Amino acid sequence: DPKIIVKPTKGQIEDLIVEILKRVKKNQRVLITTLTKRMSEDLSNYLAERDIKVSYLHSDVHTLDRQDVLDKFREAKYDVLIGINLLREGLDIPEVSLVAILDADKEGFLRSKTALIQTMGGAARNVDSEVIMYAEVVTKSMESAISEVKRRRKIQLRYNVDHNITPTTIQKEIRKRLVEREIKDDSIDFMLELSKKDVVLPDEIEKIIKKLTLEMRQAAKELDFGTAMLLRDHIRNLKSR
């Protein structure tokens, strides 16, 4: 579990940029969570203006595009990824050494004890993991979440000492992106969008099912089960028409 630091909100963005640049020098990544779509967009634009490689991931991003963004993030084509609730989705990105939580003291669903613990877990795969919570006060949710993570960290450190274990960053191979597979006529995105239409001709349905089935099997073969399940659901939907 990561180290936790609470910092004031005054000057938080400039402080965050300093922290980001520290990680960039080490070829590490940064996840930032905000409370609103507007805040995510504004921060993303501002960081881009400061020549930071950043991407904003929101709920409107197509599932396959989302995975593509995550892959590029791991490959350092982006150094920073910003979102609202994305950190609670169990992202498994070992390159992330910093999770920054803006407005950590704003009590609510996204800043509850459970949400904060899940969010902080976004850095747990990296040996240099840290969480910075920007807040003016320490709320009960923050206090409980920090206490729980510190408890886990203490247990882990004791276990490491007792068993002579030196923590290391988890190594995880970057999967081959779907967009890099050979797709002759139509992109998967086009197929999925076409499958959502209310009216699709029978010959089109058959063509889409065939293409998506091939991609589903390829995804499963590459152990990309999230994408495989997505494609499977679309295939079932088409077959039920």
C-alpha positions, 0 to 999 in steps of 0.5 A, spaced: 500 500 500 502 507 498 505 512 502 499 518 503 500 525 504 495 530 505 497 537 502 493 544 502 489 546 496 492 552 495 497 552 489 495 545 488 496 545 481 503 548 481 505 543 486 502 537 482 506 539 476 512 539 480 510 532 483 508 529 475 515 532 473 518 528 478 515 521 476 516 523 468 524 523 470 523 516 473 519 514 467 513 513 472 505 515 471 501 519 474 493 518 475 489 524 477 482 524 480 477 530 480 470 531 482 467 533 475 467 533 468 469 540 467 474 540 472 478 534 468 477 537 462 480 544 464 486 540 468 487 536 462 488 542 457 492 546 462 497 540 463 497 540 456 499 547 455 505 546 460 507 540 455 505 535 459 503 528 456 496 528 458 489 524 457 482 525 459 478 519 460 471 519 461 465 515 461 463 517 454 469 514 451 468 508 447 470 501 451 475 499 446 478 506 445 478 506 453 483 500 453 487 503 447 488 510 452 490 505 458 495 502 453 498 508 451 498 510 458 503 504 460 507 505 454 508 513 456 505 516 450 501 519 456 505 520 462 498 523 466 491 520 466 485 524 469 478 522 470 473 522 475 471 515 477 476 511 473 480 509 479 475 505 482 474 501 476 480 497 478 485 499 474 492 495 474 497 499 471 504 498 475 507 504 472 503 508 476 507 511 482 502 517 484 495 518 485 493 525 486 486 526 489 483 533 488 478 536 493 479 530 497 475 533 503 469 534 499 464 529 502 460 524 498 460 518 494 466 519 490 470 521 496 467 516 501 472 511 505 471 506 500 472 510 494 478 513 497 481 506 499 479 504 492 482 510 489 489 509 493 489 502 490 491 505 483 498 506 486 499 499 490 503 496 484 509 500 484 514 500 489 515 507 489 507 508 490 505 515 493 498 518 494 497 525 495 490 528 497 489 535 496 484 538 502 483 544 507 481 539 512 481 532 514 474 529 513 472 523 517 472 519 510 479 521 509 481 519 516 478 512 516 481 511 509 488 513 511 488 509 517 486 503 513 491 504 508 496 505 513 494 499 517 495 495 511 502 498 509 504 496 516 502 489 516 506 488 509 512 492 511 512 487 517 511 481 513 517 483 508 522 484 514 520 477 517 520 474 510 526 478 508 522 480 502 525 486 498 518 490 495 519 491 487 514 494 482 510 488 479 512 487 472 506 486 467 506 485 459 503 490 455 497 487 451 497 487 444 492 493 442 486 491 438 487 497 433 494 493 431 491 487 429 489 486 422 482 489 420 481 489 413 475 492 411 471 495 417 474 497 424 471 494 430 469 500 433 465 501 426 462 494 427 460 495 434 456 502 433 453 499 427 450 493 431 447 498 436 443 501 430 435 500 431 435 497 424 440 493 421 440 489 415 440 481 415 446 480 411 450 486 415 448 482 422 451 476 419 457 480 417 458 483 424 457 477 428 463 474 424 467 479 424 466 480 432 467 473 433 474 473 430 476 478 434 473 475 441 477 469 440 483 473 438 482 477 445 481 471 449 487 468 446 491 474 448 488 473 455 484 480 454 478 477 457 475 484 458 475 486 451 472 479 449 466 479 454 464 486 451 465 483 444 461 477 446 455 481 449 454 485 442 454 478 439 449 476 443 445 482 442 445 481 435 443 474 435 437 475 439 434 480 433 
